[in-house]
Amino acid sequence: MNSWRKGWSMAITGLLLATIMQGCASEKGSSESPDGPAKKNESALISTEPVNLTMYGSMSDELFERLVAEPVKKQYPNITMTQVKNDKKMADLIAAGEVPDMINDTINSIIKYQEMGLTEELTPYVKKFNMDLGRINQVVLETVRKTSGGNKLLGLPLSGNVVMLYYNKDIFDRSAVPYPKDGMTWDQVYDLAKVLTRTEGGVKYRGFDFQDSFQFAANQLSLSVVDDKTDKAAVNNDPWKKMFENYARFLKIAGNEVDEKTYGKGGDQFLKDKTLAMYVTSSIFSKLPDAVNNGLNFDVVTLPSFTEAPNTTTQVDGGVRIITTSSKHKDEAFAALTAMLSDDAQKQIAAIGNTSVLKDNKINEEFFGKSQDMLQNRNRLGFVKNQPAKPPESITKYDATAHGILRAQFKKYVTTQTDINTVLREAEELINKAIADTGK
């Protein structure tokens, strides 16, 4: 997955993805057909005339056919799906009057398309088609609703992201250190990192590094970055201080430090140099075959968790499908979405190494990563053991900017002698200035 927010990782990943829907009685039961999310016969609700639906996205032609076109055609032979690649800017498509019927992007992107006036509210269609939202993982659905604002449903999740801890078995073997296990805490991984950071035979081995984007933007403790009531930054506080200090301690281990040039280079050190013992990142399936062919002996375990949030991975920022307000075939588009949420379609998503958004864990447990050769004989089910973190209390259109500032400030914190209180105070000031500048 890539990506169960960018990443499973993520979890994942991710690429494709709760107390909800008052007034939709079907959430309380599962009177639908075994392989579909709606119990009414949609063919009676949509035209049977041939129709071509366009979807804006960046999937390969092969994946689009497998995950979108085929599942839809199987249930609705009159519907043909065509992808409009996102190398065409949406602003240009709007100007040309060529907005696609649907959009495939991440949950986080909902706000962007909402600002463009493109997001159709799907609650009326859920009711019309008697769709059972109870089939969907409720944390995932809650994340979509929270991002949509006002308890709206501006898209349907299709796939999850997964963030994992990858580790080099050879480094552990040389150090005679037991391998990591699923369900470890950050404290336990920190202890391992100290032991594994060493120089041997003139080679410097680092114990741990991580991809910072998910750990902040989709943080496991569901911390907000901007208060939606005041449109002010909410990062100069003890929870964010704890978050920074947790990750910074790894990069302050003697021999595991980073500087301006080496910060963010963990991926190359793990995959190419094979000098990094443990690396936390989202799905890197596309890079693993070459790494394995070049001698990387790896396995994976669940993302380490905080003691106050055990067995919890990052927040969800998996795949979501949006119906555009300008579509002339909204009923057909919604029917196509239900087909993409069928059990069979979700099995295909799990098979390629993204997580299904359905509540039924058997789909993930039986099918996850089956078509990924590099996961065979490895801990592939570790990808689906943790639950996603809940969405933060506050989600705003300024979050992406705020997360970028936070990441830059964290880098400053670990590569300079700036103290944590100064770093977070500066982050707060920079975020507030960025918000103010947006309004000018």
Secondary structure, 3 states (H helix, E strand, C coil): CCCCCCCCEECCCCCCCCCCCCCCHHHHCCCCCCCCCECCCHHHCCCCCCEEEEEEECCCHHHHHHHHHHHHHHHCCCEEEEEEECCCCHHHHHHCCCCCCEEEEEHHHHHHHHHCCCECCCHHHHHHCCECHHHECHHHHHHHHHHHCCCCCCCEEEEECECEEEEEHHHHHHCCCCCCCCCCEHHHHHHHHHHHCEEECCEEEEEEEECHHHHHHCCCCCCCCEECCCCEECCCCHHHHHHHHHHHHHCCCCCCCCCCCCCCCHHHHHHHHCCEEEEEECCCCCCHHHHHHCCCCEEEEECCECCCCCCEEEECCCEEEEEECCCCCHHHHHHHHHHHCCHHHHHHHHHCCCECCECCHHHHHHHCCCCCHHHCCCCHHHHHCCEEECCCCCCCCCHHHHHHHHHHHHHHHHHCCCCHHHHHHHHHHHHHHHHHHHCC
